[in-house]
Amino acid sequence: DIVLTQTPLSLSVTVGQPASISCKSSQSLLRSDGKTFLYWYLQKAGQSPQLLIYEVSGRFSGVPDRFSGSGSGTDFTLKISRVEAEDVGVYFCVQGIGLPWTFGQGTKVEIK
Amino acid sequence: EAQLVESGGGLVQPGRSLRLSCKVSGLTFGDCDMSWVRQAPGKGLEWVAFIRRKGFGGTTEYAASVKGRFTISRDDSKSIAYLQMDSLETEDTAVYYCTRRWGTFGPLFDNWGQGTLVTVSS
């Protein structure tokens, strides 16, 4: 199975400051047609996860443009340009290049 | 607006069975690929099972941890996805989320239910 390793596991950020989360895969997530299957989800406290980013950098409908995804192959990053109070929660990356789909451990983001 | 509503969770003894249901509204269910994702208490997310829409064969996929014990199915006439869980183990204790997979590849889950808690304990 593909293993995704997220760092850091927790992050304390001041409102208005940037934040960055890394997700490293044990195998390349690049398909032969050039697509890369790495996704990001946010789970706020007491809520179901919600999709933020698909295929590395595609921002899902309704996701604020302060969220951006980047990376290639095995190394990926989720960036929040200016953290807002509503961004607190646990962020998960997940890979879709092959079954089983596997998630990273999660990164807890809190406000300093 | 799409709604996914899970039901059927509860307390069950090890070795027993439970069936979860996921009622979908606001979507054309027959065009939906459906999946179950679980989250053990205080832990991360784990993909459990997946069923394709009938137009793509209605085929199923499972995580190794549940293969042979869990069965995902669907009733398009009722807009319900099911997860039949047999030979339950204490490690199956988790909140189980029903999700709709958008598109045709990968875990692009654009709609989630609120989750239903399954507790396996004697």
Chai-1 contact restraints between the chains, C-beta under 6 A:
chainA,res_idxA,chainB,res_idxB,connection_type,confidence,min_distance_angstrom,max_distance_angstrom,comment,restraint_id
A,F37,B,G106,contact,1.0,0.0,6.0,A-B,restraint_1
A,S48,B,Y97,contact,1.0,0.0,6.0,A-B,restraint_2
A,S48,B,W112,contact,1.0,0.0,6.0,A-B,restraint_3
A,L51,B,D110,contact,1.0,0.0,6.0,A-B,restraint_4
A,Y54,B,L108,contact,1.0,0.0,6.0,A-B,restraint_5
A,F92,B,L45,contact,1.0,0.0,6.0,A-B,restraint_6
A,V94,B,P107,contact,1.0,0.0,6.0,A-B,restraint_7
A,G96,B,G106,contact,1.0,0.0,6.0,A-B,restraint_8
A,G96,B,P107,contact,1.0,0.0,6.0,A-B,restraint_9
A,L99,B,E61,contact,1.0,0.0,6.0,A-B,restraint_10
A,P100,B,W47,contact,1.0,0.0,6.0,A-B,restraint_11
A,P100,B,A63,contact,1.0,0.0,6.0,A-B,restraint_12
A,W101,B,W47,contact,1.0,0.0,6.0,A-B,restraint_13
A,W101,B,P107,contact,1.0,0.0,6.0,A-B,restraint_14
A,F103,B,G44,contact,1.0,0.0,6.0,A-B,restraint_15
A,F103,B,L45,contact,1.0,0.0,6.0,A-B,restraint_16
A,Q105,B,G44,contact,1.0,0.0,6.0,A-B,restraint_17
A,G106,B,G44,contact,1.0,0.0,6.0,A-B,restraint_18
